[in-house]
Amino acid sequence: MPTDYGEETVPLSEHEQRILAELEESLSQQDPTFADRVANETVYRQAGRQCKWAAATFVLGLVELIALYSVSVPLGLIGVGIMFSSAVIIDRNLRKMGRASWHDITRSLHDEERSGAEGGIETAVHDAREWFRTRFNRGEE
């Protein structure tokens, strides 16, 4: 499985597919709860869950900042640190969800005969732009 969305995937041989199927079957027999969780878990679900927890932590950091800043500045700054850490976690997970979404969009728009820079969302946008140019420039000529 590729680690980056830009890498090409290579189909598995029959032997590799058989080994993978045996591993999946063994996993589902040994730990069905884990196998079900892995099968149903998506990037969106995991990143969304982490964003929810980070948002709750951000609110707790804000409450700590408001409640403790008047008592002690260092304790209030701890709240700011909690808020900053939560914001970083939210940002990273939103970027992860966006990158996965962009990959899904471009993968669905790729034509089989096109590859690389010739296919994907860029071509769809370019084609739409050209259609609008020809459509609206027709009356001026």
MDTraj code that builds the backbone (N, CA, C; nanometers):
import mdtraj as md
import numpy as np

residues = "MET PRO THR ASP TYR GLY GLU GLU THR VAL PRO LEU SER GLU HIS GLU GLN ARG ILE LEU ALA GLU LEU GLU GLU SER LEU SER GLN GLN ASP PRO THR PHE ALA ASP ARG VAL ALA ASN GLU THR VAL TYR ARG GLN ALA GLY ARG GLN CYS LYS TRP ALA ALA ALA THR PHE VAL LEU GLY LEU VAL GLU LEU ILE ALA LEU TYR SER VAL SER VAL PRO LEU GLY LEU ILE GLY VAL GLY ILE MET PHE SER SER ALA VAL ILE ILE ASP ARG ASN LEU ARG LYS MET GLY ARG ALA SER TRP HIS ASP ILE THR ARG SER LEU HIS ASP GLU GLU ARG SER GLY ALA GLU GLY GLY ILE GLU THR ALA VAL HIS ASP ALA ARG GLU TRP PHE ARG THR ARG PHE ASN ARG GLY GLU GLU".split()
xyz = np.array([
    [0.0841, -0.1179, 0.0000],
    [0.0000, 0.0000, 0.0000],
    [0.0884, 0.1240, 0.0000],
    [0.0599, 0.2197, -0.0884],
    [0.1459, 0.3368, -0.0953],
    [0.1295, 0.4249, 0.0278],
    [0.2382, 0.4922, 0.0628],
    [0.2343, 0.5802, 0.1787],
    [0.1905, 0.7203, 0.1423],
    [0.2032, 0.7573, 0.0147],
    [0.1669, 0.8906, -0.0287],
    [0.0676, 0.8767, -0.1428],
    [-0.0201, 0.9724, -0.1575],
    [-0.1228, 0.9624, -0.2592],
    [-0.0675, 0.9753, -0.4002],
    [0.0518, 1.0283, -0.4156],
    [0.1092, 1.0460, -0.5470],
    [0.1714, 0.9200, -0.6035],
    [0.1923, 0.8166, -0.5248],
    [0.2578, 0.6955, -0.5711],
    [0.1600, 0.6076, -0.6488],
    [0.2146, 0.5344, -0.7428],
    [0.1348, 0.4402, -0.8200],
    [0.1139, 0.3126, -0.7383],
    [0.0012, 0.2478, -0.7581],
    [-0.0234, 0.1212, -0.6912],
    [0.0053, 0.0083, -0.7895],
    [0.0583, -0.1006, -0.7376],
    [0.0896, -0.2173, -0.8185],
    [-0.0071, -0.3276, -0.7768],
    [-0.0763, -0.3892, -0.8730],
    [-0.1689, -0.4958, -0.8363],
    [-0.0948, -0.6143, -0.7749],
    [-0.1623, -0.6806, -0.6822],
    [-0.1026, -0.7954, -0.6153],
    [-0.1156, -0.9199, -0.7033],
    [-0.0176, -1.0070, -0.6918],
    [-0.0249, -1.1338, -0.7635],
    [-0.1286, -1.2230, -0.6946],
    [-0.1643, -1.3321, -0.7596],
    [-0.2622, -1.4241, -0.7001],
    [-0.2105, -1.4811, -0.5687],
    [-0.0828, -1.5139, -0.5641],
    [-0.0224, -1.5676, -0.4411],
    [-0.0307, -1.4647, -0.3282],
    [0.0026, -1.3401, -0.3590],
    [-0.0045, -1.2341, -0.2573],
    [-0.1479, -1.2094, -0.2122],
    [-0.2422, -1.2141, -0.3054],
    [-0.3830, -1.1978, -0.2699],
    [-0.4294, -1.3110, -0.1789],
    [-0.3867, -1.4329, -0.2079],
    [-0.4236, -1.5481, -0.1254],
    [-0.3653, -1.5334, 0.0155],
    [-0.2389, -1.4908, 0.0253],
    [-0.1765, -1.4707, 0.1565],
    [-0.2508, -1.3614, 0.2334],
    [-0.2841, -1.2530, 0.1657],
    [-0.3575, -1.1436, 0.2300],
    [-0.4952, -1.1902, 0.2781],
    [-0.5638, -1.2699, 0.1981],
    [-0.6944, -1.3230, 0.2381],
    [-0.6816, -1.4134, 0.3606],
    [-0.5761, -1.4952, 0.3633],
    [-0.5538, -1.5825, 0.4799],
    [-0.5253, -1.4997, 0.6054],
    [-0.4462, -1.3933, 0.5905],
    [-0.4183, -1.3057, 0.7045],
    [-0.5456, -1.2376, 0.7558],
    [-0.6290, -1.1906, 0.6630],
    [-0.7550, -1.1267, 0.7019],
    [-0.8460, -1.2254, 0.7743],
    [-0.8535, -1.3473, 0.7220],
    [-0.9377, -1.4495, 0.7844],
    [-0.8855, -1.4845, 0.9240],
    [-0.7534, -1.4981, 0.9359],
    [-0.6930, -1.5289, 1.0650],
    [-0.7190, -1.4168, 1.1658],
    [-0.7070, -1.2932, 1.1213],
    [-0.7321, -1.1789, 1.2093],
    [-0.8774, -1.1756, 1.2548],
    [-0.9684, -1.1993, 1.1622],
    [-1.1104, -1.1946, 1.1984],
    [-1.1485, -1.3094, 1.2922],
    [-1.0779, -1.4217, 1.2849],
    [-1.1050, -1.5320, 1.3773],
    [-1.0451, -1.5058, 1.5147],
    [-0.9244, -1.4482, 1.5195],
    [-0.8573, -1.4255, 1.6465],
    [-0.9158, -1.3069, 1.7226],
    [-0.9456, -1.1975, 1.6543],
    [-0.9970, -1.0776, 1.7199],
    [-1.1027, -1.0129, 1.6307],
    [-1.2267, -1.0625, 1.6359],
    [-1.3291, -1.0106, 1.5454],
    [-1.3641, -0.8639, 1.5708],
    [-1.3535, -0.8181, 1.6956],
    [-1.3846, -0.6788, 1.7260],
    [-1.2850, -0.5856, 1.6582],
    [-1.1572, -0.6193, 1.6702],
    [-1.0535, -0.5389, 1.6069],
    [-1.0667, -0.5437, 1.4547],
    [-1.0918, -0.6602, 1.3987],
    [-1.1052, -0.6744, 1.2537],
    [-1.2222, -0.5905, 1.2023],
    [-1.3330, -0.5894, 1.2759],
    [-1.4483, -0.5094, 1.2367],
    [-1.4152, -0.3603, 1.2436],
    [-1.3438, -0.3208, 1.3488],
    [-1.3067, -0.1797, 1.3642],
    [-1.2132, -0.1343, 1.2524],
    [-1.1176, -0.2185, 1.2165],
    [-1.0250, -0.1838, 1.1085],
    [-1.0994, -0.1767, 0.9758],
    [-1.1927, -0.2669, 0.9522],
    [-1.2662, -0.2684, 0.8259],
    [-1.3563, -0.1461, 0.8117],
    [-1.4113, -0.0968, 0.9227],
    [-1.5062, 0.0135, 0.9166],
    [-1.4450, 0.1501, 0.9447],
    [-1.3214, 0.1543, 0.9869],
    [-1.2565, 0.2814, 1.0209],
    [-1.2093, 0.3515, 0.8935],
    [-1.2353, 0.4809, 0.8845],
    [-1.1895, 0.5597, 0.7710],
    [-1.1055, 0.6760, 0.8218],
    [-1.0357, 0.7399, 0.7300],
    [-0.9568, 0.8574, 0.7647],
    [-1.0482, 0.9663, 0.8184],
    [-1.1650, 0.9799, 0.7569],
    [-1.2581, 1.0845, 0.7973],
    [-1.3092, 1.0620, 0.9393],
    [-1.3456, 0.9393, 0.9689],
    [-1.4010, 0.9087, 1.1009],
    [-1.2967, 0.9306, 1.2108],
    [-1.1759, 0.8799, 1.1891],
    [-1.0704, 0.8945, 1.2893],
    [-1.0315, 1.0412, 1.3065],
    [-1.0097, 1.1120, 1.1967],
    [-0.9705, 1.2522, 1.2048],
    [-1.0835, 1.3369, 1.2632],
    [-1.2066, 1.3046, 1.2289],
    [-1.3203, 1.3776, 1.2855],
    [-1.3308, 1.3574, 1.4350],
    [-1.3082, 1.2338, 1.4794],
    [-1.3118, 1.2052, 1.6229],
    [-1.2029, 1.2829, 1.6966],
    [-1.0832, 1.2859, 1.6383],
    [-0.9736, 1.3596, 1.7010],
    [-1.0016, 1.5093, 1.7016],
    [-1.0667, 1.5605, 1.5978],
    [-1.1035, 1.7029, 1.5954],
    [-1.2042, 1.7345, 1.7049],
    [-1.2999, 1.6461, 1.7283],
    [-1.3986, 1.6687, 1.8343],
    [-1.3317, 1.6740, 1.9711],
    [-1.2404, 1.5787, 1.9962],
    [-1.1717, 1.5774, 2.1255],
    [-1.0821, 1.7004, 2.1406],
    [-1.0170, 1.7386, 2.0338],
    [-0.9309, 1.8568, 2.0397],
    [-1.0130, 1.9838, 2.0611],
    [-1.1314, 1.9906, 2.0012],
    [-1.2181, 2.1074, 2.0226],
    [-1.2632, 2.1145, 2.1681],
    [-1.2970, 1.9987, 2.2265],
    [-1.3356, 1.9967, 2.3676],
    [-1.2181, 2.0381, 2.4562],
    [-1.0990, 1.9920, 2.4224],
    [-0.9797, 2.0305, 2.4984],
    [-0.9503, 2.1790, 2.4824],
    [-0.9752, 2.2324, 2.3629],
    [-0.9567, 2.3754, 2.3400],
    [-1.0482, 2.4561, 2.4316],
    [-1.1733, 2.4142, 2.4414],
    [-1.2687, 2.4837, 2.5292],
    [-1.2235, 2.4731, 2.6744],
    [-1.1743, 2.3570, 2.7160],
    [-1.1238, 2.3429, 2.8532],
    [-1.0035, 2.4335, 2.8771],
    [-0.9155, 2.4471, 2.7787],
    [-0.8028, 2.5385, 2.7906],
    [-0.8480, 2.6827, 2.8016],
    [-0.9529, 2.7185, 2.7274],
    [-1.0088, 2.8533, 2.7356],
    [-1.0687, 2.8796, 2.8730],
    [-1.1416, 2.7795, 2.9254],
    [-1.1990, 2.7937, 3.0598],
    [-1.0876, 2.8087, 3.1629],
    [-0.9831, 2.7294, 3.1492],
    [-0.8703, 2.7405, 3.2422],
    [-0.8048, 2.8775, 3.2317],
    [-0.7889, 2.9279, 3.1108],
    [-0.7302, 3.0601, 3.0917],
    [-0.8130, 3.1672, 3.1610],
    [-0.9431, 3.1646, 3.1398],
    [-1.0312, 3.2654, 3.1991],
    [-1.0341, 3.2536, 3.3506],
    [-1.0410, 3.1296, 3.4010],
    [-1.0546, 3.1102, 3.5456],
    [-0.9250, 3.1359, 3.6214],
    [-0.8110, 3.1002, 3.5639],
    [-0.6865, 3.1039, 3.6398],
    [-0.5942, 3.2202, 3.6054],
    [-0.6212, 3.2940, 3.4987],
    [-0.5319, 3.4030, 3.4613],
    [-0.5288, 3.5121, 3.5676],
    [-0.6451, 3.5399, 3.6276],
    [-0.6484, 3.6445, 3.7316],
    [-0.5810, 3.5967, 3.8598],
    [-0.5767, 3.4668, 3.8825],
    [-0.5121, 3.4118, 4.0019],
    [-0.3613, 3.4052, 3.9822],
    [-0.3189, 3.3496, 3.8687],
    [-0.1765, 3.3321, 3.8429],
    [-0.1533, 3.3347, 3.6917],
    [-0.0654, 3.4215, 3.6477],
    [-0.0354, 3.4337, 3.5053],
    [0.0234, 3.3035, 3.4490],
    [0.1174, 3.2368, 3.5174],
    [0.1698, 3.1109, 3.4614],
    [0.0611, 3.0038, 3.4440],
    [-0.0337, 2.9961, 3.5369],
    [-0.1428, 2.8988, 3.5215],
    [-0.2317, 2.9363, 3.4028],
    [-0.2517, 3.0634, 3.3819],
    [-0.3283, 3.1081, 3.2654],
    [-0.2566, 3.0761, 3.1361],
    [-0.1237, 3.0896, 3.1375],
    [-0.0466, 3.0579, 3.0181],
    [-0.0480, 2.9086, 2.9870],
    [-0.0645, 2.8268, 3.0875],
    [-0.0815, 2.6825, 3.0633],
    [-0.2095, 2.6595, 2.9822],
    [-0.3132, 2.7347, 3.0153],
    [-0.4377, 2.7272, 2.9375],
    [-0.4158, 2.7677, 2.7932],
    [-0.3327, 2.8709, 2.7710],
    [-0.2999, 2.9130, 2.6346],
    [-0.2247, 2.8015, 2.5623],
    [-0.1328, 2.7360, 2.6323],
    [-0.0599, 2.6241, 2.5722],
    [-0.1521, 2.5098, 2.5339],
    [-0.2485, 2.4810, 2.6209],
    [-0.3468, 2.3760, 2.5904],
    [-0.4281, 2.4144, 2.4678],
    [-0.4692, 2.5402, 2.4614],
    [-0.5466, 2.5871, 2.3462],
    [-0.4643, 2.5784, 2.2179],
    [-0.3367, 2.6181, 2.2247],
    [-0.2508, 2.6125, 2.1065],
    [-0.2321, 2.4679, 2.0593],
    [-0.2056, 2.3772, 2.1534],
    [-0.1871, 2.2353, 2.1171],
    [-0.3136, 2.1788, 2.0533],
    [-0.4273, 2.2144, 2.1085],
    [-0.5541, 2.1671, 2.0523],
    [-0.5752, 2.2222, 1.9122],
    [-0.5415, 2.3494, 1.8923],
    [-0.5566, 2.4090, 1.7592],
    [-0.4661, 2.3403, 1.6577],
    [-0.3451, 2.3034, 1.6979],
    [-0.2534, 2.2328, 1.6075],
    [-0.3105, 2.0958, 1.5709],
    [-0.3658, 2.0259, 1.6685],
    [-0.4255, 1.8942, 1.6423],
    [-0.5438, 1.9075, 1.5472],
    [-0.6276, 2.0077, 1.5703],
    [-0.7424, 2.0301, 1.4815],
    [-0.6936, 2.0597, 1.3402],
    [-0.5946, 2.1476, 1.3271],
    [-0.5427, 2.1838, 1.1958],
    [-0.4867, 2.0623, 1.1221],
    [-0.4062, 1.9828, 1.1904],
    [-0.3471, 1.8647, 1.1247],
    [-0.4537, 1.7662, 1.0787],
    [-0.5547, 1.7446, 1.1619],
    [-0.6588, 1.6492, 1.1237],
    [-0.7470, 1.7033, 1.0122],
    [-0.7731, 1.8332, 1.0123],
    [-0.8502, 1.8898, 0.9015],
    [-0.7718, 1.8817, 0.7710],
    [-0.6405, 1.9034, 0.7790],
    [-0.5580, 1.8883, 0.6588],
    [-0.5563, 1.7441, 0.6112],
    [-0.5496, 1.6507, 0.7054],
    [-0.5507, 1.5088, 0.6698],
    [-0.6827, 1.4729, 0.6010],
    [-0.7935, 1.5239, 0.6554],
    [-0.9230, 1.4973, 0.5939],
    [-0.9320, 1.5637, 0.4570],
    [-0.8787, 1.6837, 0.4448],
    [-0.8806, 1.7528, 0.3163],
    [-0.7967, 1.6829, 0.2127],
    [-0.6795, 1.6342, 0.2508],
    [-0.5917, 1.5639, 0.1580],
    [-0.6589, 1.4349, 0.1112],
    [-0.7218, 1.3638, 0.2022],
    [-0.7906, 1.2404, 0.1647],
    [-0.9094, 1.2715, 0.0743],
    [-0.9818, 1.3777, 0.1047],
    [-1.0963, 1.4156, 0.0215],
    [-1.0506, 1.4535, -0.1183],
    [-0.9428, 1.5321, -0.1262],
    [-0.8905, 1.5725, -0.2562],
    [-0.8474, 1.4508, -0.3369],
    [-0.7851, 1.3536, -0.2696],
    [-0.7429, 1.2321, -0.3384],
    [-0.8647, 1.1561, -0.3914],
    [-0.9705, 1.1475, -0.3123],
    [-1.0908, 1.0787, -0.3576],
    [-1.1534, 1.1482, -0.4777],
    [-1.1549, 1.2820, -0.4761],
    [-1.2130, 1.3568, -0.5869],
    [-1.1318, 1.3352, -0.7134],
    [-1.0015, 1.3505, -0.7031],
    [-0.9186, 1.3366, -0.8231],
    [-0.9164, 1.1931, -0.8740],
    [-0.9235, 1.0965, -0.7841],
    [-0.9253, 0.9571, -0.8279],
    [-1.0526, 0.9276, -0.9051],
    [-1.1647, 0.9841, -0.8644],
    [-1.2896, 0.9565, -0.9333],
    [-1.2977, 1.0286, -1.0674],
    [-1.2193, 1.1350, -1.0874],
    [-1.2231, 1.2085, -1.2128],
    [-1.1197, 1.1613, -1.3141],
    [-1.0273, 1.0737, -1.2728],
    [-0.9257, 1.0250, -1.3663],
    [-0.9897, 0.9363, -1.4716],
    [-0.9556, 0.9650, -1.5955],
    [-0.9952, 0.8746, -1.7034],
    [-0.8892, 0.7667, -1.7129],
    [-0.9287, 0.6501, -1.7629],
    [-0.8330, 0.5405, -1.7695],
    [-0.7192, 0.5683, -1.8677],
    [-0.7488, 0.6421, -1.9765],
    [-0.6428, 0.6676, -2.0724],
    [-0.5547, 0.7847, -2.0325],
    [-0.5960, 0.8651, -1.9368],
    [-0.5159, 0.9775, -1.8921],
    [-0.4427, 0.9395, -1.7645],
    [-0.3253, 1.0008, -1.7471],
    [-0.2514, 0.9767, -1.6241],
    [-0.1678, 1.0987, -1.5933],
    [-0.1249, 1.1112, -1.4687],
    [-0.0377, 1.2203, -1.4278],
    [-0.1055, 1.3544, -1.4369],
    [-0.0357, 1.4529, -1.4952],
    [-0.0864, 1.5891, -1.5017],
    [-0.1997, 1.6032, -1.6019],
    [-0.2166, 1.5059, -1.6917],
    [-0.3203, 1.5163, -1.7933],
    [-0.4581, 1.4794, -1.7393],
    [-0.4657, 1.4077, -1.6281],
    [-0.5940, 1.3629, -1.5771],
    [-0.6282, 1.4309, -1.4467],
    [-0.7459, 1.4031, -1.3986],
    [-0.7834, 1.4506, -1.2668],
    [-0.8609, 1.5795, -1.2674],
    [-0.8630, 1.6435, -1.1533],
    [-0.9422, 1.7635, -1.1320],
    [-0.8926, 1.8790, -1.2182],
    [-0.7608, 1.8837, -1.2442],
    [-0.7068, 1.9916, -1.3253],
    [-0.7685, 1.9894, -1.4656],
    [-0.7797, 1.8721, -1.5236],
    [-0.8378, 1.8584, -1.6564],
    [-0.9855, 1.8951, -1.6545],
    [-1.0554, 1.8531, -1.5499],
    [-1.1975, 1.8853, -1.5405],
    [-1.2184, 2.0363, -1.5312],
    [-1.1366, 2.1036, -1.4521],
    [-1.1478, 2.2489, -1.4399],
    [-1.1128, 2.3156, -1.5727],
    [-1.0063, 2.2690, -1.6357],
    [-0.9659, 2.3258, -1.7647],
    [-1.0754, 2.3062, -1.8693],
    [-1.1339, 2.1863, -1.8762],
    [-1.2406, 2.1594, -1.9714],
    [-1.3615, 2.2479, -1.9469],
    [-1.3969, 2.2675, -1.8198],
    [-1.5104, 2.3536, -1.7866],
    [-1.4805, 2.4982, -1.8262],
    [-1.3589, 2.5436, -1.8004],
    [-1.3194, 2.6797, -1.8361],
    [-1.3269, 2.6996, -1.9876],
    [-1.2760, 2.6022, -2.0633],
    [-1.2805, 2.6121, -2.2090],
    [-1.4253, 2.6118, -2.2592],
    [-1.5120, 2.5337, -2.1975],
    [-1.6510, 2.5296, -2.2386],
    [-1.7157, 2.6658, -2.2171],
    [-1.6884, 2.7274, -2.1007],
    [-1.7443, 2.8595, -2.0743],
    [-1.6904, 2.9632, -2.1728],
    [-1.5616, 2.9572, -2.2045],
    [-1.5039, 3.0526, -2.3001],
    [-1.5694, 3.0403, -2.4371],
    [-1.5831, 2.9180, -2.4843],
    [-1.6431, 2.9007, -2.6162],
    [-1.7923, 2.9351, -2.6143],
    [-1.8565, 2.9060, -2.5063],
    [-2.0009, 2.9315, -2.4955],
    [-2.0309, 3.0809, -2.4968],
    [-1.9543, 3.1593, -2.4221],
    [-1.9842, 3.3005, -2.4084],
    [-1.9114, 3.3883, -2.5102],
    [-1.8111, 3.3371, -2.5763],
    [-1.7426, 3.4137, -2.6804],
    [-1.8077, 3.3934, -2.8171],
    [-1.8991, 3.3006, -2.8261],
    [-1.9637, 3.2726, -2.9536],
    [-2.0406, 3.3936, -3.0071],
    [-2.1118, 3.4648, -2.9182],
    [-2.1932, 3.5789, -2.9622],
    [-2.1112, 3.6989, -3.0009],
    [-1.9851, 3.7104, -2.9557],
    [-1.9029, 3.8258, -2.9847],
    [-1.8366, 3.8179, -3.1211],
    [-1.8221, 3.7004, -3.1754],
    [-1.7521, 3.6842, -3.3036],
    [-1.8382, 3.7122, -3.4206],
])
top = md.Topology()
chain = top.add_chain()
for i, resn in enumerate(residues, 1):
    res = top.add_residue(resn, chain, resSeq=i)
    for name in ("N", "CA", "C"):
        top.add_atom(name, md.element.get_by_symbol(name[0]), res)
traj = md.Trajectory(xyz[None], top)
